[in-house]
Amino acid sequence: MRDEARTWHQQDLDVFDDRVLTLAAGDAYTLSGCQETHYVAAVADHGGKTHTDLLVYLPAEDRVTGLRLRRDRLVTVQRPPR
């Protein structure tokens, strides 16, 4: 994830607003109120009724952490074209 985060800004990316439930490993996203880009390393639980558990890399802190976000929360997604 560190290597991917370093080159992310150089890639052609689709950027769009969507809900947390659409995030997949390899995506990057930002939340309202937080300018730091989060890189999704893994989606631990897509099946939860209200929340999605993510493993994300935070380059500013150079660490991987687990997050639990509401599935319907709006995020700005950055994804290489598929």
C-alpha positions as CSV (number, residue, x, y, z in Angstrom):
1,M,0.0,0.0,0.0
2,R,2.9,2.4,0.6
3,D,4.1,2.0,-2.9
4,E,0.6,2.4,-4.3
5,A,0.0,5.5,-2.2
6,R,3.2,7.1,-3.5
7,T,2.2,6.8,-7.1
8,W,-1.6,7.3,-6.8
9,H,-1.6,10.9,-7.9
10,Q,0.2,9.9,-11.1
11,Q,-2.5,7.4,-12.2
12,D,-5.5,8.1,-14.4
13,L,-8.3,7.9,-11.8
14,D,-12.1,7.9,-11.9
15,V,-13.2,10.3,-9.1
16,F,-16.8,10.2,-8.0
17,D,-19.0,10.5,-4.9
18,D,-20.6,7.3,-3.7
19,R,-21.4,5.5,-0.5
20,V,-19.0,3.5,1.7
21,L,-20.7,0.3,0.8
22,T,-19.2,0.5,-2.7
23,L,-15.6,0.7,-1.6
24,A,-13.3,-2.2,-2.7
25,A,-9.6,-3.0,-2.1
26,G,-7.4,-0.8,-4.2
27,D,-9.7,2.2,-3.9
28,A,-8.8,5.5,-2.3
29,Y,-11.3,7.8,-0.6
30,T,-11.7,10.9,1.4
31,L,-14.4,11.8,4.0
32,S,-16.0,15.1,4.5
33,G,-14.2,17.0,7.2
34,C,-10.9,15.1,6.6
35,Q,-8.6,16.0,3.7
36,E,-6.4,12.9,4.2
37,T,-6.7,10.3,1.5
38,H,-7.4,6.8,2.9
39,Y,-6.2,3.8,0.8
40,V,-8.4,0.7,1.1
41,A,-6.2,-2.4,1.7
42,A,-9.1,-4.7,2.4
43,V,-12.8,-4.7,3.0
44,A,-13.3,-6.9,6.1
45,D,-17.1,-6.9,6.1
46,H,-19.4,-5.9,3.3
47,G,-22.3,-7.8,4.8
48,G,-23.0,-5.7,7.8
49,K,-26.4,-4.1,8.0
50,T,-25.3,-0.7,9.1
51,H,-21.5,-0.6,8.9
52,T,-18.6,-1.6,6.7
53,D,-15.3,-2.6,8.3
54,L,-12.2,-1.5,6.3
55,L,-8.5,-1.9,6.6
56,V,-6.9,1.3,5.3
57,Y,-3.5,2.7,4.8
58,L,-3.0,6.3,6.0
59,P,0.1,7.7,4.2
60,A,0.4,10.9,6.4
61,E,0.8,8.7,9.4
62,D,2.4,5.8,7.5
63,R,0.2,3.2,9.2
64,V,-2.5,0.7,8.5
65,T,-5.6,0.8,10.7
66,G,-9.0,-0.7,10.9
67,L,-12.1,1.6,10.5
68,R,-15.8,1.0,10.8
69,L,-17.9,3.4,8.8
70,R,-21.6,3.7,8.2
71,R,-22.5,1.9,4.9
72,D,-24.5,4.9,3.7
73,R,-21.9,7.6,4.5
74,L,-21.0,9.6,1.4
75,V,-17.3,9.5,0.4
76,T,-15.3,10.8,-2.6
77,V,-13.9,7.7,-4.3
78,Q,-10.7,7.5,-6.4
79,R,-10.5,4.4,-8.4
80,P,-8.4,3.4,-11.5
81,P,-10.7,2.8,-14.4
82,R,-11.9,-0.8,-14.6
